[in-house]
């Protein structure tokens, strides 16, 4: 892969030093206009950063590229990570590219569309479940502690996609901000989903490094909204007792980067918006049908939050928000199984008549 196709090489002067760069063509993702969304919310423009265009379909490829480049440059014998899906696929792909073996602890709730593809890359994978005390936040803490200890014990690169565990690797996400500074210097808001909190932290940091400070909007499900609730003054710390959301990647009741995320949002004079799962899933379908952009539910949280903020009067007509669409819709296809069952089966002799009937009922804009 030529250096000009490697985002880490392009922005090398802004990133941790590397002697080797692992690249699969990540970064350089398009920023597209969303005119239907802009019309619906009544603002000047809405743009979307399509992180779905990365090699494994999510922004986590940027973290994996940096992490495996660091692992190679610093001579680690392997890598270890935890994941709710996207990070695991990214680390497995980039680990294979780098020739560095890996061990992945995958959350037991991960949809098969996220877990099955990563098995092709050859990393060792275990599915971690809560056998007792389902929903206890300390279980996640126990898993992180065990993984961190194992990394130190066996000289493994700790590839967890959180600043609290992998601060240098997370610098790969800063490249989203560097690209946005070139693509949308007049943006007024950046909407980003918040699970562990690291995405908001990195984008805000990268934009500040380019002297840009749009309002950061943290988007979470009402079923797990520690950052949003803390920013609203509802809770004393960035933690909730348990998660009840069904949205993969937004299920961390005690986000390790939650405090840093809340601070980044506050510094930007932004806010947090929580929307329920039904609104997120509705926004996912609407975005696909209205704009032709199919994203996973966690990414659609940005759309749902934008719609909610517009309804609440939080946006002025001259606003130019950017939505960070973190992962592709094909990563969570199980939700559409019922739709597939409704596809009509017809005889080949009836095709012409069916098309005639369809055309008669179609209205064009």
C-alpha positions as CSV (number, residue, x, y, z in Angstrom):
1,X,0.0,0.0,0.0
2,X,1.5,3.3,-1.0
3,X,2.2,5.9,1.7
4,X,-0.3,8.3,0.3
5,X,-3.1,5.8,0.9
6,X,-2.1,5.4,4.6
7,X,-3.8,7.9,6.8
8,X,-1.2,7.4,9.5
9,X,1.5,8.4,7.1
10,X,-0.4,11.4,5.8
11,X,-0.8,12.8,9.3
12,X,2.4,11.4,10.8
13,X,3.6,14.7,12.1
14,X,0.5,14.9,14.4
15,X,0.7,11.3,15.6
16,X,2.9,9.1,17.9
17,X,6.2,8.1,16.1
18,X,6.2,4.8,14.2
19,X,9.0,2.8,12.6
20,X,6.5,0.6,10.7
21,X,3.0,1.4,9.4
22,X,0.3,-1.2,9.1
23,X,-2.3,-0.1,6.4
24,X,-5.3,-1.5,4.7
25,X,-6.4,1.8,3.0
26,X,-8.3,3.1,6.1
27,X,-9.2,6.8,6.4
28,X,-9.9,9.3,3.7
29,X,-13.6,8.5,4.2
30,X,-16.1,10.7,2.3
31,X,-18.2,13.5,3.8
32,X,-21.6,13.6,2.1
33,X,-24.5,16.0,2.2
34,X,-27.8,14.8,3.7
35,X,-30.4,17.1,2.1
36,X,-33.4,15.1,3.2
37,X,-32.2,15.2,6.8
38,X,-31.5,19.0,6.5
39,X,-35.0,19.7,5.2
40,X,-36.6,17.6,8.0
41,X,-34.7,19.4,10.8
42,X,-34.8,22.9,9.1
43,X,-31.1,23.8,9.1
44,X,-28.7,25.1,6.5
45,X,-27.0,21.8,5.8
46,X,-26.3,18.4,7.4
47,X,-23.3,16.3,6.5
48,X,-22.3,12.8,7.3
49,X,-18.8,11.4,7.8
50,X,-19.0,7.9,6.3
51,X,-16.7,5.8,8.5
52,X,-18.6,2.9,7.0
53,X,-16.2,3.2,4.1
54,X,-13.3,1.9,6.1
55,X,-11.9,-1.6,5.2
56,X,-13.9,-3.5,7.9
57,X,-16.8,-1.1,7.9
58,X,-16.2,1.1,10.9
59,X,-14.0,3.9,12.4
60,X,-12.3,1.3,14.6
61,X,-10.0,0.6,11.6
62,X,-8.2,3.8,12.4
63,X,-7.5,2.6,16.0
64,X,-6.5,-0.8,14.8
65,X,-4.1,0.6,12.2
66,X,-2.4,2.8,14.9
67,X,-2.4,0.0,17.5
68,X,-0.9,-2.7,15.2
69,X,1.6,-0.2,13.9
70,X,2.7,0.5,17.5
71,X,2.8,-3.2,18.2
72,X,5.1,-3.8,15.3
73,X,7.2,-0.7,15.9
74,X,7.6,-1.6,19.6
75,X,8.2,-5.3,19.2
76,X,5.2,-6.8,21.1
77,X,4.8,-10.5,20.8
78,X,1.1,-10.2,20.1
79,X,-2.0,-8.3,21.0
80,X,-5.1,-8.7,23.2
81,X,-8.4,-6.7,23.2
82,X,-12.0,-6.6,24.2
83,X,-14.8,-5.8,21.8
84,X,-18.5,-5.3,21.3
85,X,-17.9,-6.2,17.6
86,X,-16.4,-3.4,15.5
87,X,-13.1,-3.2,17.3
88,X,-12.7,-7.0,17.3
89,X,-13.1,-7.2,13.5
90,X,-10.7,-4.3,13.0
91,X,-8.0,-5.6,15.3
92,X,-8.3,-9.1,13.8
93,X,-8.0,-7.8,10.2
94,X,-5.1,-5.5,11.0
95,X,-3.4,-8.1,13.2
96,X,-3.5,-10.5,10.2
97,X,-2.1,-7.7,8.0
98,X,0.7,-7.1,10.4
99,X,1.4,-10.7,11.0
100,X,0.9,-10.2,14.8
101,X,-1.2,-12.9,16.6
102,X,-4.1,-11.8,18.7
103,X,-6.5,-12.9,21.5
104,X,-10.0,-11.3,21.5
105,X,-12.5,-11.2,24.3
106,X,-15.9,-10.6,22.5
107,X,-19.0,-9.5,24.4
108,X,-21.5,-12.3,24.5
109,X,-24.3,-10.0,23.3
110,X,-22.6,-9.2,20.0
111,X,-24.8,-9.7,16.9
112,X,-23.6,-12.6,14.7
113,X,-23.1,-10.2,11.8
114,X,-20.2,-8.7,13.8
115,X,-18.8,-11.9,15.3
116,X,-18.9,-14.3,12.4
117,X,-16.8,-12.3,9.9
118,X,-13.9,-11.7,12.3
119,X,-13.4,-15.5,12.6
120,X,-12.0,-15.6,9.1
121,X,-8.9,-13.5,10.2
122,X,-7.4,-16.3,12.3
123,X,-7.3,-14.6,15.7
124,X,-8.2,-16.6,18.9
125,X,-11.7,-15.5,20.0
126,X,-13.6,-16.1,23.2
127,X,-17.1,-15.0,23.9
128,X,-17.4,-13.5,27.4
129,X,-20.8,-13.7,29.1
130,X,-22.1,-12.7,32.5
131,X,-23.0,-16.1,34.0
132,X,-24.2,-14.5,37.3
133,X,-25.3,-11.0,38.2
134,X,-26.3,-10.0,34.6
135,X,-26.0,-6.3,34.1
136,X,-23.5,-5.6,36.9
137,X,-21.1,-2.9,35.8
138,X,-18.3,-4.4,37.9
139,X,-18.3,-7.4,35.6
140,X,-17.0,-5.2,32.8
141,X,-14.4,-3.8,35.2
142,X,-13.3,-7.3,36.1
143,X,-12.9,-8.3,32.4
144,X,-10.9,-5.1,31.6
145,X,-8.6,-5.8,34.6
146,X,-8.0,-9.4,33.6
147,X,-7.2,-8.4,30.0
148,X,-4.8,-5.6,31.2
149,X,-3.0,-7.9,33.5
150,X,-2.7,-10.5,30.8
151,X,-1.2,-8.0,28.4
152,X,1.5,-7.0,31.0
153,X,2.2,-10.7,31.9
154,X,2.7,-11.8,28.3
155,X,4.1,-8.7,26.6
156,X,1.0,-8.2,24.5
157,X,-0.1,-4.9,23.0
158,X,-3.3,-3.8,24.8
159,X,-5.6,-3.1,21.9
160,X,-8.7,-2.0,23.8
161,X,-10.2,0.9,22.0
162,X,-10.4,3.3,25.0
163,X,-8.0,6.0,26.1
164,X,-8.0,4.6,29.6
165,X,-6.2,1.5,28.2
166,X,-4.7,2.4,24.9
167,X,-4.1,6.1,24.7
168,X,-1.5,6.0,21.8
169,X,-3.6,3.7,19.7
170,X,-6.7,5.9,20.1
171,X,-4.7,8.7,18.5
172,X,-5.7,7.0,15.2
173,X,-9.2,8.5,15.7
174,X,-7.8,12.0,15.7
175,X,-7.4,11.5,11.9
176,X,-11.2,11.8,11.6
177,X,-10.9,15.3,13.0
178,X,-8.0,16.2,10.7
179,X,-10.0,15.1,7.7
180,X,-13.1,17.0,8.9
181,X,-11.0,20.2,9.3
182,X,-10.3,19.9,5.5
183,X,-13.8,18.8,4.5
184,X,-16.1,20.9,6.7
185,X,-14.2,23.8,8.3
186,X,-17.5,25.7,8.8
187,X,-19.2,22.9,10.7
188,X,-21.1,24.1,13.8
189,X,-21.8,20.8,15.6
190,X,-20.4,17.3,15.6
191,X,-22.8,14.5,16.6
192,X,-21.1,11.3,17.8
193,X,-22.4,8.2,19.5
194,X,-21.0,7.5,22.9
195,X,-20.3,4.0,24.3
196,X,-17.0,4.0,26.0
197,X,-16.5,7.7,25.2
198,X,-13.3,7.6,23.3
199,X,-14.6,8.7,20.0
200,X,-15.8,12.1,21.3
201,X,-12.6,12.6,23.2
202,X,-10.4,12.0,20.1
203,X,-12.5,14.0,17.7
204,X,-12.6,17.0,20.0
205,X,-8.9,16.8,20.6
206,X,-8.1,16.6,16.9
207,X,-10.3,19.5,16.0
208,X,-8.8,21.6,18.7
209,X,-5.4,20.8,17.2
210,X,-6.7,22.4,14.0
211,X,-8.2,25.4,15.9
212,X,-11.7,24.3,15.3
213,X,-14.2,24.0,18.2
214,X,-17.7,23.0,17.0
215,X,-20.2,22.0,19.7
216,X,-19.7,18.3,20.4
217,X,-23.0,16.4,20.9
218,X,-22.8,13.1,22.8
219,X,-25.5,10.7,21.6
220,X,-26.6,7.8,23.8
221,X,-29.6,5.6,24.3
222,X,-31.9,6.4,27.2
223,X,-31.3,2.8,28.3
224,X,-27.6,3.6,29.0
225,X,-26.9,7.3,29.1
226,X,-24.3,8.1,31.8
227,X,-22.5,10.8,29.9
228,X,-25.8,12.6,28.9
229,X,-27.3,12.4,32.4
230,X,-24.1,13.6,34.0
231,X,-23.9,16.6,31.7
232,X,-27.6,17.4,32.5
233,X,-26.8,17.3,36.2
234,X,-29.0,14.3,36.9
235,X,-26.3,12.1,38.4
236,X,-23.2,12.9,40.4
237,X,-20.7,10.8,38.4
238,X,-20.5,9.4,34.8
239,X,-22.0,6.0,35.7
240,X,-25.3,4.3,35.9
241,X,-26.3,1.1,37.7
242,X,-26.9,-1.0,34.6
243,X,-27.6,-0.9,30.9
244,X,-31.0,-1.7,29.4
245,X,-30.4,-0.7,25.8
246,X,-30.3,-3.3,23.1
247,X,-28.0,-1.1,20.9
248,X,-24.7,-2.8,20.5
249,X,-21.7,-0.6,21.3
250,X,-23.8,1.7,23.5
251,X,-24.0,-0.6,26.4
252,X,-21.3,0.6,28.8
253,X,-22.9,1.8,32.1
254,X,-19.5,2.9,33.4
255,X,-17.7,4.2,30.3
256,X,-13.9,4.1,31.0
257,X,-13.5,7.4,28.9
258,X,-16.8,8.8,30.2
259,X,-15.3,11.6,32.3
260,X,-13.0,12.7,29.6
261,X,-15.9,12.6,27.1
262,X,-18.1,14.8,29.3
263,X,-15.3,17.2,29.8
264,X,-14.7,17.4,26.0
265,X,-18.4,18.1,25.4
266,X,-18.5,20.8,28.1
267,X,-15.4,22.5,26.8
268,X,-16.9,22.7,23.3
269,X,-20.1,24.2,24.8
270,X,-22.0,21.2,23.5
271,X,-24.5,18.9,25.2
272,X,-25.7,15.3,25.5
273,X,-28.9,13.9,23.9
274,X,-30.4,10.6,24.9
275,X,-33.0,8.9,22.7
276,X,-34.8,5.6,23.2
277,X,-34.0,2.4,21.2
278,X,-37.2,2.6,19.2
279,X,-36.3,6.1,18.0
280,X,-32.8,5.0,17.1
281,X,-34.0,2.0,15.1
282,X,-36.6,4.2,13.4
283,X,-33.9,6.7,12.4
284,X,-31.8,3.8,11.0
285,X,-34.6,2.8,8.7
286,X,-35.5,6.4,7.7
287,X,-31.9,7.3,6.9
288,X,-31.6,4.4,4.5
289,X,-34.9,5.1,2.8
290,X,-34.5,8.9,2.6
291,X,-30.8,9.2,1.9
292,X,-29.6,5.7,0.7
293,X,-27.3,5.5,3.7
294,X,-27.5,2.3,5.7
295,X,-25.7,2.3,9.1
296,X,-25.7,0.2,12.2
297,X,-28.0,1.3,15.1
298,X,-25.2,2.9,17.1
299,X,-24.4,5.2,14.2
300,X,-28.1,6.0,13.7
301,X,-28.2,7.3,17.2
302,X,-26.6,10.5,15.8
303,X,-29.6,10.9,13.4
304,X,-32.1,10.2,16.1
305,X,-30.4,12.7,18.4
306,X,-30.3,15.4,15.7
307,X,-34.1,14.9,15.1
308,X,-34.7,15.2,18.8
309,X,-32.6,18.3,19.1
310,X,-34.4,19.9,16.2
311,X,-37.8,19.2,17.8
312,X,-36.5,20.7,21.1
313,X,-35.4,23.9,19.3
314,X,-31.7,23.4,20.1
315,X,-30.6,24.2,16.5
316,X,-30.8,27.4,14.6
317,X,-31.6,27.6,10.9
318,X,-27.9,28.4,10.1
319,X,-26.5,25.3,11.8
320,X,-24.2,23.0,9.9
321,X,-24.0,19.8,11.9
322,X,-21.8,16.8,10.9
323,X,-22.9,13.3,11.9
324,X,-20.2,10.7,12.6
325,X,-21.7,7.5,11.0
326,X,-19.4,5.0,12.8
327,X,-20.4,1.6,11.2
328,X,-22.2,0.0,8.4
329,X,-25.7,-1.4,8.6
330,X,-24.6,-4.9,7.4
331,X,-23.1,-5.3,10.9
332,X,-26.5,-5.8,12.5
333,X,-28.8,-7.4,9.8
334,X,-30.6,-9.7,12.2
335,X,-33.1,-6.9,12.9
336,X,-34.3,-7.1,9.3
337,X,-35.1,-10.8,9.3
338,X,-38.8,-10.1,9.6
339,X,-38.7,-7.8,6.6
340,X,-37.0,-10.5,4.5
341,X,-39.9,-12.9,5.4
342,X,-42.4,-10.4,3.9
343,X,-40.8,-10.5,0.4
344,X,-43.4,-11.8,-2.0
345,X,-42.8,-14.8,-4.2
346,X,-44.4,-14.7,-7.6
347,X,-44.4,-16.9,-10.7
348,X,-42.1,-15.9,-13.5
349,X,-45.1,-15.4,-15.8
350,X,-46.4,-12.7,-13.5
351,X,-43.3,-10.4,-13.6
352,X,-44.6,-8.2,-16.4
353,X,-48.0,-7.6,-14.8
354,X,-46.4,-6.9,-11.4
355,X,-44.1,-4.3,-12.9
356,X,-47.1,-2.6,-14.6
357,X,-49.0,-2.5,-11.3
358,X,-45.9,-1.1,-9.5
359,X,-45.4,1.6,-12.1
360,X,-49.0,2.7,-11.9
361,X,-48.6,3.2,-8.2
362,X,-45.2,5.0,-8.2
363,X,-45.0,8.7,-7.6
364,X,-41.8,10.5,-8.6
365,X,-40.5,13.6,-7.0
